Amino acid sequence: MLDLTLLMKQAGQGDKKAFGQLAQHLSGYLYNLCYKWLQSETEAEDALQEVLIKLWKTAPKWEAKAEVKTYVYRIAYNHCLDKLRSAKKVVELVDEHGIEPTQVDKIYQDQRQAHLKERLDALPESQKTAVMLFYYEQMKQKEIAEVMAINVKAVESLLSRAKKKLQEQVNPIYKEA
């Protein structure tokens, strides 16, 4: 198992091999995160490269107070947010599923999933980000607080409000489910 903290310290001291290992280990996570926000393979690949360059440049400034993964997610979050703001894009979080007509249950589940993702997309940006990090990236509330530069209580509040809004909008439609 890789020691991300050690690799980050070594990268901060200019060790290219350590940075290469770190980048290789984190690339999949970062790509998925960037793709979820940018909804484009090309943009996610570009964002991944730009985030890794930022990570290399900021590695000497990294302090071991923050988890490496949290620190890197913060860089990716800020980068993707900047890209979205500059492009004034609306992010869709709809997964594209291959639906087979014979699978009625799957069709119904996919319709529910698409509706839920539409509702998620309609949430305020901060709530949507908190939900994505908590449920999709399975980050702890403390990590989310660090990534979003807010306190844990604020994360709890964002998640609670988002959950309430989603339940209000989704449950009436699918009560029979």
C-alpha positions as CSV (number, residue, x, y, z in Angstrom):
1,M,0.0,0.0,0.0
2,L,1.3,3.4,-0.9
3,D,2.0,6.0,1.8
4,L,0.5,9.1,0.1
5,T,1.8,11.4,2.9
6,L,5.4,10.2,2.3
7,L,5.0,10.5,-1.5
8,M,3.6,14.0,-1.2
9,K,6.5,15.1,1.1
10,Q,9.0,13.7,-1.4
11,A,7.2,15.3,-4.3
12,G,7.3,18.6,-2.4
13,Q,11.1,18.2,-2.3
14,G,11.2,17.8,-6.1
15,D,11.2,14.0,-6.3
16,K,9.7,13.3,-9.7
17,K,9.5,9.6,-9.2
18,A,7.5,10.0,-6.0
19,F,5.2,12.5,-7.8
20,G,4.8,10.0,-10.7
21,Q,3.6,7.3,-8.2
22,L,1.4,9.8,-6.4
23,A,-0.1,11.0,-9.7
24,Q,-0.6,7.4,-11.0
25,H,-2.4,6.4,-7.7
26,L,-4.7,9.5,-7.7
27,S,-5.4,9.8,-11.4
28,G,-8.5,7.5,-11.4
29,Y,-10.1,9.3,-8.5
30,L,-9.3,12.7,-9.9
31,Y,-10.6,11.8,-13.4
32,N,-13.9,10.5,-12.0
33,L,-14.3,13.6,-9.9
34,C,-13.6,16.0,-12.8
35,Y,-15.9,14.0,-15.1
36,K,-18.8,14.1,-12.7
37,W,-18.5,17.9,-12.6
38,L,-17.6,18.7,-16.2
39,Q,-19.6,15.9,-17.9
40,S,-17.1,15.6,-20.8
41,E,-14.4,13.0,-21.2
42,T,-12.1,15.5,-23.0
43,E,-12.7,18.3,-20.4
44,A,-12.1,15.8,-17.6
45,E,-8.9,14.6,-19.2
46,D,-7.7,18.2,-19.6
47,A,-8.7,19.0,-16.1
48,L,-6.9,16.0,-14.7
49,Q,-3.7,17.2,-16.4
50,E,-4.1,20.7,-15.2
51,V,-4.9,19.5,-11.6
52,L,-1.8,17.3,-11.6
53,I,0.3,20.3,-12.8
54,K,-1.2,22.4,-10.0
55,L,-0.4,19.6,-7.5
56,W,3.2,19.5,-8.6
57,K,3.6,23.2,-8.3
58,T,1.9,23.4,-4.9
59,A,3.4,20.2,-3.4
60,P,6.2,22.2,-1.7
61,K,3.6,24.3,0.1
62,W,1.5,21.3,1.3
63,E,1.3,20.8,5.1
64,A,0.8,17.4,6.6
65,K,-2.2,18.8,8.6
66,A,-4.5,17.9,5.7
67,E,-4.9,14.4,4.2
68,V,-3.3,14.2,0.8
69,K,-6.5,13.0,-0.8
70,T,-8.4,15.9,0.7
71,Y,-5.8,18.4,-0.4
72,V,-5.9,17.0,-4.0
73,Y,-9.7,16.9,-4.1
74,R,-9.7,20.6,-3.0
75,I,-7.4,21.4,-5.9
76,A,-9.6,19.5,-8.3
77,Y,-12.8,21.0,-6.9
78,N,-11.5,24.5,-7.2
79,H,-10.2,23.9,-10.7
80,C,-13.5,22.4,-12.0
81,L,-15.5,25.1,-10.3
82,D,-13.4,27.7,-12.1
83,K,-13.9,26.0,-15.4
84,L,-17.6,25.7,-14.9
85,R,-17.9,29.4,-13.9
86,S,-15.8,30.6,-16.8
87,A,-17.8,28.5,-19.3
88,K,-21.1,29.2,-17.5
89,K,-22.0,25.6,-17.9
90,V,-24.9,23.7,-16.3
91,V,-23.5,20.4,-15.0
92,E,-25.7,17.3,-15.5
93,L,-25.0,14.3,-13.3
94,V,-27.0,11.9,-15.4
95,D,-25.3,8.6,-15.9
96,E,-25.8,7.1,-19.3
97,H,-27.1,3.5,-19.0
98,G,-27.7,1.0,-21.7
99,I,-31.3,0.1,-21.2
100,E,-32.5,-3.3,-22.5
101,P,-36.3,-3.1,-23.3
102,T,-36.9,-6.5,-21.7
103,Q,-35.8,-5.4,-18.3
104,V,-38.8,-3.5,-16.9
105,D,-37.3,-3.2,-13.5
106,K,-34.1,-1.8,-14.9
107,I,-36.1,0.7,-17.0
108,Y,-38.1,1.8,-13.9
109,Q,-34.9,2.1,-11.8
110,D,-33.1,4.1,-14.6
111,Q,-36.1,6.5,-14.8
112,R,-36.0,7.1,-11.1
113,Q,-32.2,7.6,-11.2
114,A,-32.5,10.1,-14.1
115,H,-35.2,12.0,-12.2
116,L,-33.2,12.0,-9.0
117,K,-30.1,13.3,-10.9
118,E,-32.2,16.1,-12.5
119,R,-33.3,17.1,-9.1
120,L,-29.7,16.9,-7.8
121,D,-28.6,19.2,-10.6
122,A,-31.3,21.7,-9.6
123,L,-29.9,22.0,-6.1
124,P,-27.7,25.1,-5.2
125,E,-24.1,24.5,-6.1
126,S,-22.9,24.1,-2.5
127,Q,-25.5,21.5,-1.7
128,K,-24.9,19.6,-4.9
129,T,-21.1,19.6,-4.2
130,A,-21.6,18.3,-0.7
131,V,-24.0,15.6,-1.9
132,M,-21.6,14.5,-4.6
133,L,-18.6,14.3,-2.3
134,F,-20.6,12.5,0.4
135,Y,-22.5,10.0,-1.6
136,Y,-20.6,9.6,-4.8
137,E,-17.0,10.0,-3.5
138,Q,-17.9,8.6,-0.1
139,M,-15.9,11.3,1.7
140,K,-16.4,11.9,5.4
141,Q,-18.0,15.1,6.5
142,K,-14.7,16.4,7.9
143,E,-13.0,15.8,4.5
144,I,-15.8,17.6,2.7
145,A,-15.5,20.5,5.1
146,E,-11.8,20.8,4.2
147,V,-12.4,20.5,0.5
148,M,-15.2,23.1,0.5
149,A,-13.4,25.3,3.1
150,I,-16.3,25.3,5.5
151,N,-16.9,23.8,8.9
152,V,-18.4,20.4,9.6
153,K,-21.6,21.9,10.9
154,A,-22.1,23.7,7.6
155,V,-21.5,20.4,5.7
156,E,-24.1,18.7,7.9
157,S,-26.5,21.6,7.2
158,L,-25.9,21.4,3.4
159,L,-26.5,17.7,3.4
160,S,-29.6,17.9,5.5
161,R,-31.1,20.7,3.3
162,A,-30.2,18.9,0.1
163,K,-31.7,15.6,1.4
164,K,-34.9,17.4,2.5
165,K,-35.3,19.1,-0.9
166,L,-34.7,15.9,-2.8
167,Q,-37.2,14.0,-0.7
168,E,-39.8,16.7,-1.2
169,Q,-39.3,16.6,-4.9
170,V,-38.8,12.9,-5.6
171,N,-40.9,11.1,-3.0
172,P,-44.4,12.3,-4.2
173,I,-43.7,10.9,-7.6
174,Y,-42.5,7.5,-6.5
175,K,-44.6,6.8,-3.4
176,E,-45.8,3.5,-4.9
177,A,-42.2,2.3,-5.4
